[in-house]
């Protein structure tokens, strides 16, 4: 695949599947053995894995600005952050939210935060990096074009007026209202209370010139709205709800950003009122320690924007990778027991990581079920999780991640329409989550003949297949992931591999294979259709495509062998698999997540499936 320097759009050329060396059993066995040993060397406490997922270094700039606004001194290494920011700046002066080598430019919001962070840390404003960043922001429309998320912090420092930030009425936080905050997605709710409080009371302070960003505006600063004194009763209700919702490790919802926003709100309230003061002080102390540990004490994840704990998810994937690639099942029983110990006692659902225990999700639960079934755990151990999964099916036949039928309504979509530039507000059913659930249920004996859940899932996937044959990927990039999950779920759920729409999806996957044998897809695919399935190859995305093709009975085909060759060569080159750009999705088209666990696990799963399929010929 070639990317032209002027447009950075992909140009296809035919793949010659005869011009590669066929993978041998010995090579595959050897690579699996080395990959298993590497994965096992990362195991902690003999049962778990923890690879810090990150959402970008600009969240370090964001953290520094919030802590300075709060007047709280921090011990993190500012020089280390400064060097990281300068190193990751692109030629046009911008920064990307997460690395995507397919693209030559970045994001205005990320660039504003990193420019601002460098300015506060003393980077000369007329230096080349600062000048280029400034020119990029202005060329993109200036501060006025920033998303609401960025405007929240800009307004705190009086760089824009709070009039540019949508107002969230407190009435939606009343459970007595039919249309209340609980109608939003799991990941939005923890942020909402603090954001509403900040906007309602128009929090802002004046600081020195290093915090002023007037050079990034294209127009005049609108009149600033004066801060309000919080009402002890009305605002106190919001603060009380926030205190009640803090999770055991100290975060709100499991997210660092929601936690920092909550600290801002509670700090402001306690500056005016003594109500809840001691409770607030304990809460803030606990929460700031947790954020510090995630951001700066997370090993290789330090200073990268490690925004949430994902160790249950990492552990599940590592266990799956080992068992699928032939590792002794008995040795993985302690890992399975550890995962099952995290089950929600009421539902049997599995959480993503620490502080997500209150909100188990279908993807973690589905993959945990698949893993536990793969090592031969008794079905009685798995029935509760399976029953919970089936109970999460939405009216449309698909599955969302955390909730079912979480699509909002006209009123909620209208009052939050201006927030959609910063987050996915609702938890719609997705092809990838639906496929994952179907595969998990199939692993313990369910199929379309004996399960209405699977039959409804099949109808959902048929309805949401694109004309080209692919499926959208909600939680990873993008159509490669969605198509892989959908195909695997359909075939394991009992659909015939020669169904017309299955063949169409297979054809699409084959058609986008890169000349190096791998598969790749850029973040750009969420914005432009012609980027779907296009991008430089990555081991994780290659593994997803291979897993689907192998499940469809195509292990002994040139395309699969070529893809396996790509994985073998990539491992040989680096002594491990590395994704050259981000492949995980947080909010489609907005925020992407770098999951370090993915290249350690998915390629190993793919090679294990390949070896079993070929050996069983």
C-alpha positions as CSV (number, residue, x, y, z in Angstrom):
1,X,0.0,0.0,0.0
2,X,1.3,3.5,-0.8
3,X,0.3,6.8,0.7
4,X,0.8,9.8,-1.5
5,X,2.6,12.7,0.3
6,X,0.1,15.3,-1.0
7,X,-3.2,13.7,0.0
8,X,-2.2,10.8,2.3
9,X,-4.9,8.8,0.7
10,X,-4.3,5.1,0.0
11,X,-3.7,3.7,-3.4
12,X,-4.4,0.0,-3.9
13,X,-2.3,-2.3,-6.0
14,X,-2.7,-6.0,-6.7
15,X,-1.2,-8.5,-4.2
16,X,0.9,-11.2,-5.8
17,X,0.4,-14.1,-3.3
18,X,3.1,-16.1,-5.0
19,X,5.9,-13.8,-4.1
20,X,6.3,-14.8,-0.4
21,X,7.8,-17.7,1.5
22,X,5.3,-20.1,2.8
23,X,5.2,-20.3,6.7
24,X,6.5,-23.6,8.0
25,X,5.3,-25.5,11.0
26,X,8.7,-25.1,12.6
27,X,8.6,-21.3,12.2
28,X,5.1,-21.0,13.6
29,X,5.9,-23.3,16.6
30,X,9.1,-21.3,17.3
31,X,7.3,-17.9,17.1
32,X,4.5,-19.1,19.3
33,X,7.0,-20.5,21.9
34,X,8.9,-17.2,22.0
35,X,5.7,-15.1,22.1
36,X,4.3,-17.2,25.0
37,X,7.5,-16.9,27.0
38,X,7.5,-13.1,26.5
39,X,3.9,-12.9,27.5
40,X,4.5,-15.0,30.6
41,X,7.4,-12.8,31.6
42,X,4.9,-10.0,32.0
43,X,2.7,-11.9,34.3
44,X,2.2,-10.4,37.8
45,X,1.6,-12.3,41.0
46,X,1.5,-15.4,38.9
47,X,-2.1,-14.7,37.8
48,X,-2.6,-11.4,36.1
49,X,-1.4,-9.0,33.4
50,X,-1.5,-5.2,33.5
51,X,-0.6,-3.2,30.4
52,X,-1.4,0.5,30.9
53,X,-3.8,1.8,28.2
54,X,-3.2,5.4,27.3
55,X,-5.1,8.2,25.5
56,X,-2.3,10.7,24.8
57,X,0.4,12.8,26.4
58,X,-1.8,15.9,26.1
59,X,-3.7,14.6,29.1
60,X,-0.5,15.3,31.0
61,X,-0.7,18.9,29.9
62,X,-4.4,18.8,30.9
63,X,-3.4,17.4,34.3
64,X,-0.8,20.1,34.9
65,X,-3.2,22.9,34.1
66,X,-5.9,21.5,36.4
67,X,-3.5,21.1,39.3
68,X,-2.1,24.6,38.8
69,X,-5.7,25.9,38.8
70,X,-6.3,24.1,42.0
71,X,-3.1,25.5,43.5
72,X,-1.8,22.0,44.3
73,X,1.9,21.4,43.8
74,X,2.8,18.2,42.0
75,X,6.0,16.1,41.9
76,X,5.9,14.9,38.3
77,X,8.9,15.4,36.0
78,X,8.0,18.5,33.9
79,X,11.2,18.3,31.9
80,X,10.3,14.7,30.9
81,X,6.9,15.9,29.8
82,X,8.4,18.8,27.9
83,X,10.8,16.5,26.0
84,X,8.0,14.1,25.2
85,X,5.8,16.8,23.8
86,X,8.5,18.3,21.6
87,X,9.5,14.8,20.4
88,X,5.9,13.9,19.3
89,X,5.1,17.2,17.5
90,X,4.4,16.8,13.8
91,X,6.0,18.9,11.1
92,X,3.0,21.1,10.6
93,X,3.1,22.1,14.3
94,X,0.3,19.9,15.5
95,X,0.0,16.9,17.7
96,X,-2.1,13.8,17.3
97,X,-4.4,12.5,20.0
98,X,-2.9,9.1,19.5
99,X,-0.2,8.1,17.0
100,X,-1.4,7.4,13.5
101,X,1.5,7.1,11.0
102,X,-1.1,7.1,8.1
103,X,-1.8,10.8,8.7
104,X,0.4,13.8,8.4
105,X,-1.5,16.2,10.7
106,X,-3.0,16.3,14.1
107,X,-5.9,17.7,16.2
108,X,-6.6,21.2,17.2
109,X,-7.7,20.4,20.7
110,X,-4.6,18.3,21.4
111,X,-2.4,21.0,19.9
112,X,-4.0,23.7,22.1
113,X,-3.3,21.7,25.3
114,X,0.3,20.8,24.4
115,X,1.1,24.4,23.3
116,X,-0.4,25.7,26.5
117,X,1.4,23.1,28.6
118,X,4.8,24.0,27.0
119,X,4.1,27.7,27.4
120,X,3.4,27.2,31.1
121,X,6.6,25.2,31.5
122,X,8.6,28.0,30.1
123,X,9.1,27.1,26.4
124,X,9.9,30.4,24.6
125,X,6.8,31.5,22.7
126,X,8.9,32.5,19.6
127,X,10.7,29.1,19.4
128,X,10.0,27.1,16.2
129,X,7.8,24.4,17.9
130,X,5.6,27.1,19.5
131,X,5.4,29.2,16.4
132,X,4.4,26.2,14.3
133,X,1.8,25.0,16.8
134,X,0.4,28.5,17.0
135,X,0.1,28.8,13.2
136,X,-1.6,25.4,13.1
137,X,-4.2,26.3,15.7
138,X,-5.0,29.6,14.1
139,X,-5.2,28.0,10.6
140,X,-7.8,25.5,12.0
141,X,-10.0,28.3,13.3
142,X,-8.4,29.2,16.7
143,X,-9.7,28.6,20.1
144,X,-13.3,29.2,18.9
145,X,-13.1,25.9,17.0
146,X,-12.1,23.8,20.0
147,X,-14.4,21.0,21.3
148,X,-16.5,21.5,24.4
149,X,-14.0,19.3,26.4
150,X,-11.2,21.7,25.7
151,X,-13.4,24.8,26.3
152,X,-14.1,23.6,29.8
153,X,-10.4,24.1,30.7
154,X,-10.1,27.2,28.6
155,X,-13.0,28.8,30.5
156,X,-11.5,28.0,33.9
157,X,-8.6,30.2,32.9
158,X,-10.7,32.9,31.3
159,X,-9.4,32.2,27.8
160,X,-13.0,31.9,26.5
161,X,-16.4,32.8,28.0
162,X,-18.5,30.1,29.7
163,X,-21.2,31.2,27.3
164,X,-19.4,28.9,24.8
165,X,-19.9,25.8,27.0
166,X,-23.4,24.1,26.9
167,X,-25.4,24.4,30.0
168,X,-26.6,21.2,31.6
169,X,-29.7,21.7,33.8
170,X,-29.5,20.2,37.2
171,X,-33.0,18.8,36.8
172,X,-31.7,15.8,34.8
173,X,-29.8,14.6,37.9
174,X,-33.1,13.9,39.6
175,X,-34.1,10.2,39.5
176,X,-37.7,11.3,39.7
177,X,-37.5,12.6,36.2
178,X,-38.3,10.0,33.5
179,X,-35.6,11.4,31.3
180,X,-32.6,11.7,33.7
181,X,-28.8,11.3,33.6
182,X,-29.0,7.5,33.9
183,X,-30.1,7.5,30.3
184,X,-26.6,8.4,29.2
185,X,-23.8,5.9,28.6
186,X,-21.7,4.6,31.5
187,X,-18.6,6.6,30.5
188,X,-20.5,9.9,30.3
189,X,-22.3,9.8,33.6
190,X,-19.2,10.1,35.9
191,X,-18.2,13.3,34.0
192,X,-21.6,14.9,34.0
193,X,-22.0,16.1,37.6
194,X,-18.8,18.0,37.7
195,X,-19.2,19.5,34.3
196,X,-22.7,20.7,35.2
197,X,-21.4,22.2,38.4
198,X,-18.5,24.0,36.7
199,X,-20.8,25.4,34.0
200,X,-23.6,26.3,36.5
201,X,-21.2,28.3,38.7
202,X,-19.0,29.6,35.9
203,X,-15.7,28.7,37.7
204,X,-12.8,30.9,36.6
205,X,-9.6,32.5,38.0
206,X,-7.1,35.0,36.7
207,X,-3.5,33.8,36.3
208,X,-0.2,35.2,34.9
209,X,0.5,35.8,31.2
210,X,1.9,32.3,30.6
211,X,-1.7,31.0,31.0
212,X,-3.2,33.6,28.5
213,X,-3.9,32.2,25.0
214,X,-5.1,35.3,23.3
215,X,-2.6,34.7,20.5
216,X,-4.6,31.6,19.6
217,X,-7.9,33.4,19.1
218,X,-9.0,34.6,15.7
219,X,-11.7,36.9,17.0
220,X,-12.4,39.0,20.0
221,X,-12.9,37.5,23.4
222,X,-16.6,37.5,24.3
223,X,-17.6,39.1,27.5
224,X,-16.7,36.9,30.4
225,X,-19.4,35.6,32.8
226,X,-18.7,36.3,36.4
227,X,-18.3,33.3,38.7
228,X,-21.2,32.4,41.0
229,X,-21.1,31.5,44.6
230,X,-22.4,27.9,44.9
231,X,-25.8,27.4,46.6
232,X,-25.3,25.3,49.8
233,X,-28.6,23.4,49.2
234,X,-28.9,23.2,45.4
235,X,-25.3,22.8,44.5
236,X,-24.8,20.7,47.7
237,X,-27.2,18.1,46.3
238,X,-24.9,17.7,43.3
239,X,-21.8,17.5,45.5
240,X,-23.5,14.9,47.7
241,X,-24.3,12.7,44.7
242,X,-20.7,13.0,43.5
243,X,-19.4,11.8,46.9
244,X,-21.8,8.9,46.8
245,X,-20.6,7.9,43.4
246,X,-16.8,7.8,44.1
247,X,-15.4,4.3,43.6
248,X,-13.3,2.3,46.0
249,X,-9.9,3.1,44.4
250,X,-10.8,6.8,44.4
251,X,-11.9,7.6,40.9
252,X,-15.3,8.5,39.4
253,X,-16.4,5.9,37.0
254,X,-12.9,4.5,36.7
255,X,-11.8,7.6,34.7
256,X,-9.0,10.1,35.5
257,X,-10.6,13.0,33.7
258,X,-14.0,12.6,35.5
259,X,-12.0,12.4,38.7
260,X,-10.1,15.6,38.1
261,X,-13.3,17.4,37.1
262,X,-14.9,16.2,40.3
263,X,-12.0,17.5,42.4
264,X,-12.4,20.9,40.8
265,X,-16.1,21.0,41.7
266,X,-15.7,19.8,45.2
267,X,-12.8,22.1,45.9
268,X,-14.9,25.1,44.8
269,X,-17.8,24.0,46.9
270,X,-15.8,23.5,50.1
271,X,-14.2,26.9,49.6
272,X,-17.6,28.5,50.2
273,X,-19.4,26.0,52.5
274,X,-18.4,23.8,55.4
275,X,-21.0,21.2,54.5
276,X,-19.4,17.8,53.7
277,X,-16.0,19.5,54.3
278,X,-14.2,16.6,56.0
279,X,-15.8,14.0,53.7
280,X,-14.7,16.1,50.7
281,X,-11.1,16.5,52.0
282,X,-10.8,12.7,52.4
283,X,-12.3,12.2,49.0
284,X,-10.0,14.6,47.2
285,X,-6.9,13.1,48.9
286,X,-7.8,9.6,47.8
287,X,-8.7,10.6,44.3
288,X,-5.6,12.7,43.6
289,X,-3.4,9.8,44.8
290,X,-5.2,7.5,42.4
291,X,-4.8,9.8,39.5
292,X,-1.1,10.4,40.3
293,X,-0.5,6.6,40.4
294,X,-2.2,6.0,37.1
295,X,-0.5,8.9,35.3
296,X,3.0,8.6,36.7
297,X,3.5,5.3,38.5
298,X,2.3,2.9,35.8
299,X,5.7,1.7,34.4
300,X,5.8,2.1,30.7
301,X,2.5,3.8,30.7
302,X,3.8,6.7,32.8
303,X,3.4,10.2,31.1
304,X,1.3,8.7,28.3
305,X,-2.2,9.5,29.6
306,X,-2.9,6.2,31.4
307,X,-6.5,7.2,32.0
308,X,-8.1,4.0,33.4
309,X,-7.2,0.6,34.8
310,X,-7.7,-2.2,32.3
311,X,-6.0,-5.1,34.0
312,X,-9.0,-7.5,34.0
313,X,-9.3,-7.0,30.3
314,X,-5.5,-7.5,29.8
315,X,-5.6,-10.6,31.9
316,X,-8.5,-12.1,30.0
317,X,-6.8,-11.5,26.6
318,X,-3.5,-12.9,27.9
319,X,-5.2,-16.0,29.2
320,X,-7.0,-16.5,25.8
321,X,-3.8,-16.0,23.9
322,X,-2.0,-18.7,25.9
323,X,-4.7,-21.3,25.8
324,X,-5.4,-20.7,22.1
325,X,-1.7,-21.1,21.3
326,X,-1.4,-24.4,23.1
327,X,-0.3,-23.5,26.6
328,X,-1.1,-26.0,29.4
329,X,-4.7,-25.3,30.4
330,X,-4.2,-26.5,33.9
331,X,-1.6,-23.8,34.5
332,X,-4.1,-21.1,33.6
333,X,-6.7,-22.2,36.2
334,X,-5.4,-19.6,38.8
335,X,-5.8,-16.9,36.2
336,X,-9.4,-18.0,35.5
337,X,-10.1,-18.1,39.2
338,X,-8.7,-14.5,39.5
339,X,-10.9,-13.3,36.7
340,X,-14.0,-15.0,38.2
341,X,-13.2,-13.4,41.6
342,X,-14.0,-10.1,40.0
343,X,-17.5,-11.1,39.0
344,X,-20.3,-8.8,40.0
345,X,-22.0,-10.8,42.8
346,X,-25.5,-9.9,41.5
347,X,-25.1,-10.3,37.8
348,X,-22.0,-12.5,37.2
349,X,-20.6,-9.8,34.8
350,X,-16.9,-9.1,34.6
351,X,-15.5,-5.5,34.8
352,X,-12.8,-3.9,32.6
353,X,-10.5,-2.9,35.5
354,X,-10.4,-1.5,39.0
355,X,-13.3,0.9,39.8
356,X,-15.4,-0.6,37.0
357,X,-16.7,-3.3,39.3
358,X,-20.0,-1.4,39.6
359,X,-20.4,-1.6,35.9
360,X,-19.5,-4.9,34.3
361,X,-19.6,-4.9,30.5
362,X,-20.5,-7.4,27.9
363,X,-17.1,-7.5,26.1
364,X,-15.1,-8.4,29.2
365,X,-17.7,-10.9,30.3
366,X,-17.9,-12.5,26.8
367,X,-14.1,-12.9,26.5
368,X,-13.9,-14.1,30.1
369,X,-16.6,-16.7,29.4
370,X,-14.7,-17.7,26.2
371,X,-11.4,-18.1,28.1
372,X,-12.9,-20.0,31.0
373,X,-14.7,-22.4,28.6
374,X,-11.5,-22.9,26.7
375,X,-9.6,-24.2,29.7
376,X,-12.5,-26.6,30.5
377,X,-14.1,-24.9,33.5
378,X,-17.4,-26.6,34.4
379,X,-20.4,-25.0,32.8
380,X,-22.1,-24.4,36.1
381,X,-19.3,-21.9,36.8
382,X,-20.2,-20.0,33.7
383,X,-24.0,-20.1,33.6
384,X,-24.6,-17.0,35.6
385,X,-22.3,-14.9,33.3
386,X,-24.0,-16.4,30.2
387,X,-27.4,-15.6,31.6
388,X,-26.4,-12.1,32.3
389,X,-25.0,-11.7,28.8
390,X,-28.3,-12.8,27.3
391,X,-30.2,-10.4,29.5
392,X,-28.2,-7.5,28.0
393,X,-29.5,-7.9,24.5
394,X,-31.1,-4.7,23.2
395,X,-34.5,-4.4,21.4
396,X,-32.7,-4.3,18.0
397,X,-31.0,-7.6,18.7
398,X,-27.5,-6.2,19.2
399,X,-25.5,-5.5,22.3
400,X,-24.1,-2.3,23.7
401,X,-21.0,-2.4,25.9
402,X,-22.4,-1.5,29.3
403,X,-26.2,-1.0,28.8
404,X,-29.0,-2.2,26.7
405,X,-31.3,0.1,24.7
406,X,-29.1,3.0,25.6
407,X,-30.0,5.2,22.6
408,X,-31.2,8.3,24.4
409,X,-34.3,10.1,23.2
410,X,-35.2,13.3,21.4
411,X,-35.0,15.5,24.6
412,X,-31.7,14.2,25.8
413,X,-30.1,14.3,22.4
414,X,-31.3,17.9,22.0
415,X,-30.0,19.2,25.3
416,X,-26.6,17.6,24.8
417,X,-26.2,18.1,21.0
418,X,-23.3,20.4,21.5
419,X,-21.4,17.8,23.6
420,X,-21.2,15.3,20.8
421,X,-17.9,16.9,19.6
422,X,-16.2,15.5,22.7
423,X,-17.8,12.1,23.5
424,X,-20.1,9.4,22.3
425,X,-23.0,10.1,24.6
426,X,-25.0,6.8,24.3
427,X,-24.2,3.1,24.3
428,X,-25.6,2.0,21.0
429,X,-25.5,-1.7,19.9
430,X,-22.4,-2.5,18.0
431,X,-21.4,-5.3,15.6
432,X,-18.2,-6.0,17.5
433,X,-19.9,-6.4,20.9
434,X,-22.7,-8.4,19.3
435,X,-20.2,-10.8,17.6
436,X,-18.2,-11.2,20.8
437,X,-21.3,-12.2,22.8
438,X,-22.4,-14.7,20.1
439,X,-18.9,-16.3,20.0
440,X,-18.9,-16.6,23.8
441,X,-22.3,-18.2,24.0
442,X,-21.4,-20.6,21.2
443,X,-18.4,-21.7,23.3
444,X,-20.7,-23.3,25.8
445,X,-23.1,-24.9,23.4
446,X,-25.5,-22.2,22.2
447,X,-26.2,-21.7,18.5
448,X,-29.0,-20.4,16.2
449,X,-30.9,-23.6,16.5
450,X,-31.3,-23.5,20.3
451,X,-30.8,-19.8,21.2
452,X,-33.2,-17.0,20.4
453,X,-30.4,-14.6,21.6
454,X,-28.1,-15.8,18.8
455,X,-30.9,-15.7,16.2
456,X,-31.7,-12.1,17.1
457,X,-28.0,-11.3,17.0
458,X,-27.7,-12.7,13.5
459,X,-30.6,-10.6,12.3
460,X,-28.9,-7.5,13.8
461,X,-25.7,-8.2,12.1
462,X,-27.4,-8.9,8.7
463,X,-29.2,-5.5,9.0
464,X,-26.0,-3.5,9.8
465,X,-23.7,-5.0,7.3
466,X,-22.4,-2.2,4.9
467,X,-22.9,-2.5,1.2
468,X,-19.2,-3.3,0.7
469,X,-19.6,-6.3,3.1
470,X,-17.9,-5.0,6.2
471,X,-19.1,-4.0,9.6
472,X,-18.4,-0.9,11.7
473,X,-16.0,-1.4,14.7
474,X,-17.1,0.5,17.8
475,X,-14.3,-0.5,20.2
476,X,-11.3,-0.9,17.9
477,X,-10.3,0.4,14.5
478,X,-12.5,-0.1,12.7
479,X,-14.1,-2.1,9.9
480,X,-11.4,-4.7,10.1
481,X,-12.3,-5.2,13.8
482,X,-16.0,-5.0,13.4
483,X,-16.0,-7.4,10.4
484,X,-13.8,-9.9,12.2
485,X,-15.9,-9.9,15.3
486,X,-19.1,-10.2,13.3
487,X,-17.9,-13.0,11.1
488,X,-16.6,-15.0,14.1
489,X,-19.8,-14.6,16.0
490,X,-21.9,-15.5,13.0
491,X,-20.0,-18.7,12.0
492,X,-19.6,-20.0,15.6
493,X,-23.2,-19.2,16.1
494,X,-24.2,-21.5,13.4
495,X,-24.4,-19.5,10.2
496,X,-23.2,-21.4,7.1
497,X,-19.9,-20.2,5.8
498,X,-21.2,-20.1,2.2
499,X,-24.1,-17.7,2.9
500,X,-24.0,-14.9,0.4
501,X,-23.5,-12.1,3.0
502,X,-20.7,-14.1,4.7
503,X,-18.9,-14.6,1.4
504,X,-19.3,-10.9,0.7
505,X,-17.6,-10.0,4.0
506,X,-14.8,-12.6,3.3
507,X,-14.2,-11.0,-0.1
508,X,-14.0,-7.6,1.5
509,X,-11.4,-8.7,4.0
510,X,-9.3,-10.4,1.3
511,X,-9.6,-7.3,-0.9
512,X,-8.0,-5.0,1.6
513,X,-4.9,-7.1,2.4
514,X,-1.8,-5.1,2.0
515,X,1.2,-6.0,-0.2
516,X,3.2,-7.0,2.8
517,X,0.6,-9.6,3.8
518,X,-0.8,-7.7,6.7
519,X,-3.9,-5.6,7.3
520,X,-4.2,-2.1,8.7
521,X,-6.8,0.7,9.1
522,X,-6.3,4.3,10.0
523,X,-8.3,6.4,12.5
524,X,-9.3,8.4,9.4
525,X,-11.7,5.6,8.5
526,X,-14.2,6.9,11.1
527,X,-14.4,10.1,9.0
528,X,-14.0,9.1,5.4
529,X,-15.4,6.0,3.8
530,X,-12.6,5.5,1.4
531,X,-10.2,4.9,4.3
532,X,-12.2,2.0,5.6
533,X,-9.9,-1.0,5.7
534,X,-6.9,1.2,4.6
535,X,-3.7,1.8,6.4
536,X,-0.2,0.5,7.0
537,X,-0.2,-3.0,8.4
538,X,-0.3,-3.6,12.2
539,X,0.1,-7.0,13.9
540,X,-3.2,-6.6,15.9
541,X,-5.3,-5.7,12.9
542,X,-3.7,-8.4,10.9
543,X,-4.5,-10.9,13.7
544,X,-8.2,-9.8,13.7
545,X,-8.5,-10.4,9.9
546,X,-6.7,-13.8,10.2
547,X,-8.9,-15.0,13.1
548,X,-12.0,-14.3,11.0
549,X,-10.7,-15.9,7.9
550,X,-9.5,-19.0,9.8
551,X,-12.9,-19.3,11.5
552,X,-14.5,-19.2,8.1
553,X,-12.5,-22.3,7.1
554,X,-9.9,-20.5,5.1
555,X,-6.7,-21.4,7.0
556,X,-5.2,-23.2,4.0
557,X,-5.5,-20.2,1.6
558,X,-2.8,-18.0,0.1
559,X,-4.2,-14.9,1.9
560,X,-4.0,-16.5,5.3
561,X,-0.6,-17.9,4.8
562,X,0.6,-14.5,3.5
563,X,-0.8,-12.9,6.7
564,X,0.8,-15.5,8.9
565,X,4.1,-14.8,7.1
566,X,3.7,-11.1,7.9
567,X,3.2,-11.9,11.6
568,X,6.3,-14.2,11.6
569,X,8.5,-11.6,10.0
570,X,7.3,-8.8,12.3
571,X,8.1,-10.8,15.4
572,X,11.5,-11.8,14.0
573,X,12.2,-8.1,13.2
574,X,11.5,-6.8,16.7
575,X,11.6,-9.8,19.0
576,X,7.9,-9.0,19.7
577,X,4.9,-7.6,17.9
578,X,4.4,-3.8,17.9
579,X,1.5,-1.8,16.6
580,X,3.0,1.2,14.8
581,X,-0.1,3.2,15.5
582,X,-3.2,3.2,17.6
583,X,-5.7,0.4,17.0
584,X,-8.1,0.9,20.0
585,X,-11.2,3.1,20.0
586,X,-12.6,5.1,22.9
587,X,-15.0,7.4,21.2
588,X,-15.3,6.8,17.4
589,X,-13.8,9.7,15.4
590,X,-12.8,11.5,18.6
591,X,-10.7,9.6,21.1
592,X,-8.5,6.5,20.5
593,X,-6.9,4.2,23.0
594,X,-3.5,2.6,22.8
595,X,-3.8,-0.9,24.3
596,X,-0.3,-2.3,24.8
597,X,-1.8,-5.7,25.5
598,X,-3.2,-6.1,22.0
599,X,0.0,-6.9,20.0
600,X,1.1,-9.3,22.7
601,X,-2.1,-11.3,22.6
602,X,-4.1,-11.1,19.4
603,X,-1.3,-12.2,17.0
604,X,-0.6,-15.1,19.4
605,X,-4.3,-16.1,19.2
606,X,-4.2,-15.9,15.4
607,X,-1.2,-18.1,15.1
608,X,-2.6,-20.6,17.6
609,X,-5.8,-20.8,15.6
610,X,-3.9,-21.2,12.4
611,X,-1.7,-24.0,13.7
612,X,-4.8,-25.9,15.0
613,X,-6.6,-25.5,11.7
614,X,-3.7,-26.6,9.6
615,X,-2.8,-29.5,11.9
616,X,-6.4,-30.7,11.8
617,X,-6.5,-31.0,8.0
